[in-house]
């Protein structure tokens, strides 16, 4: 099964080898037909602490690295 890839913005890099990525998705409301924006934060593994707050990154699913980390940053 292919791994999912998402794109988002780094909102935090306070922890070692971890970044928090805010991923926003847009969809049309089924009843109101209005465009709705929803966002979700993912914690992703950043091996070399290379990314800073505000960077646009792509993250990919991976095997669990810790209790909360299930994603890793793809080098951009």
Secondary structure, 3 states (H helix, E strand, C coil): CCCCEEEEEEEECCCCCEEEEEEEEEEECCCCCCEEEEEEEEEEECCCCCCCCCCEEEEEECCCCCCCCCEEEECC
